[in-house]
């Protein structure tokens, strides 16, 4: 259906009312295997109110045994692990994963396959606790949460909100480094450092994709 946006999700078989929102409980978030902090709180002038300034960053990769072991299994299945959220709730652990497949959409079959492959490893990692697991695709308009995530989207159309101009720009992601990205729109090239990007997302807009290709 034109204009319809899909995101595939596979959850463990438990009643919906037993799931508490992840943002209400202590949890650890990994994007590409790194702990992330999105935005920073700064104090306004004259002891004014605090506000959240959101600037995209490239967070250095830090080895993590759980993420690395799960990512290895996901990669063996032809995909990569983009995001891992682990939330501890008394005697149970809630785990949410986002997976990505380069050059193809992630479907329900992919999510189910990853779910079956990872559940035994998670049961072993959190022995003695009930593990509830959710596997999801990134969605066609995924919000990019860390600069290190860009490397997976080379060749895709992305949108970035630029601080200097207070507006969105779109283009095909051509290059990625720890300090900047390069977008191409036709013959035009944009070199964007992370401190100029307030937020970014994948772009499914037919118009934006068409403009990036011109």
N, C-alpha and C positions, 0 to 999 in steps of 0.2 A: 504494500500500500504506500503510495507516494507520501512523503513527509512523516511516515511512521518510524520511530526510533526503537531499536530493540537492544536489550542487554540480557544475555543468557545467564541464569544463575542456577546452580544445583546445590541444594542444602541437604544436610543429614535429615533423616526421617524422624522429626520430633514435632510436637505440637507447636504451632506458631506462638501461642501465648506463653511458652516457656522461654522464648528468646527475648532478652532485654537488649535495647539499643546499645551498640558498642560505645557511643559517646557518653554514656552515663556511668561507665565503669572503668576502673583503671585498666589500661591496656598498653601494649607496646606495638608501635607501627614501624614496619620496614618497607622502604621503597627501593627495590633493587638491592636489598640486603643492607641498607643503611638506616639508622635511626634518623628521623627527619624532624625538623622544627619549621613550621610554615609561618612566616611573619614574625614580628617581634613587637613587644609592647614598649612604647616610648611615651614619656611624659610631655604634655604640651607646654607651651610658654606660660609663665606666671602661675605655675602650679595648677595648671588647668587639668582637665580630665585626661585619663589615659586613652589611647586609641591604638588600634591594631594596624600596623603598616605591613602589607604583604608584598614582599619582594622575593622573586624566585632565586634559589641558590643551587649550586652544585655541591652536594654533600659528599665528602670523601668516603669511599667504600671501606667498611670495616668488616672483617671476617666474622661471621656468626654461624655457629655449628648448626642450628636448627634451619635457618634460611638456606644455608649452603647445601644441606642434605636434601631438603625438599626441592630446591632448584635443580639439583642434579637429576632427580627423578623426572621432574617436569621436562627438562631439556632432552632426556632420553626418549620422551614421547613426542618430540618435535616442537615443543613450545618453550616459553620462558616464564619464570615467576616474576611478575611485576611488583606485587604488593602482598604483604603478609601482616595481618593484624591478629594479635593474640590477646585475648581478654580473659582474665581469671575471675571466676565467680564462685566463691566458696568451694564446693567439691567438684566443680566442673570447669572446663576450659572451652571457650568459644573461639574458633579459628576461622578467619576469613581470608581467602586468597583471591588474587586477580591474576589471570594468566593471559599471555599474548602469543599469537602465532604470526610470524613475519610473512607478509605476502598473502595472507588468507584470513577470513573471519573465524573467530572462535565460536563454535556452536555448542548445542547441548550435549552432543556426543563427546566433544572434547572435554567439557566440564565434568561429565560423568566418568570419563576415563581417568582424569586426574584425581577425581574424588576417590575412586576405587584404589588407585595406586598409592595415594598418600595416607589414607586413613590408618592402615596398620602401623606406619611409621609414627604418626601422631599418637596413636594409642601407646606405643612403646615409649615415646618421649615424655608423655604425661601419665605414666603408669599410676594406676589407682584412682584416676579421675575420669569422669565421663567427658568425652570429647565430642563437641558439636561443631560441624565443619560446613563451610559454605565456599563454593568455588564459583567465580564469576568471570565473565569476559570484561574487558575494559570499557565496552560500550563505544559507540561510534563518535561520541563527542566527549571523550574522557578528559577530565581536568588533569593536567600534568602537574604533579605535586613536588617534583624535584628535578633540577637540571640534569642529573645523571640519567633520568628516564628518557630524555630525548634520543639517546643513541639507538633505541629500538624503533624509532619512527622515521628514520632517514628514508626519503622518498614519499612520505605522506604529507598531506596538506595540514598545516597547523595554523592556529590563530593565536596571536600574542597581544596582550594589552600593554601598550607602551606608556611609561610614566611621562616622558617628555611631551608627548602630544595628546595624552589622555584619550587615546582612541585605539581601536583594534586594527592590526595589520594581519594579512594572510599571505601565505606563500608555501611553496614546496620546500621541505626541510632538506637542505643539501649537505651541510656539514655541522658537526658538533664537537665542541671542545669543553674543557673544564671552566672556561671563562666566557664563552659566547656560542651563539648558533648563527648559521647563515641560511637565510630564506631566499628563494628565487621566485620571482613573478615575471614570467616571460623572460626578457633580457635584463630586467632589473634585479640587482642583488642587494639584500639588506643584511648588514652585519650588526647583530644585536647582542650586547653584553647582558649578563643576567641581572645586573643592577638597574637595567632599564626596563626589565620585564616585570610587571606587577603580577600577571597571571597568564597562563597559556593552556590551550586545550587542542585536542584533535578536532578536525573540522570535517563535517560530512555535508556541509552546504554545497549544493550543486553549483551555485554561482561562484562561491569562493574557489572551489576546485577548478572550475573552468577558467577563472581569472588567473590562477596560479600557473595554468598550462599555456596561456597565451604568450 
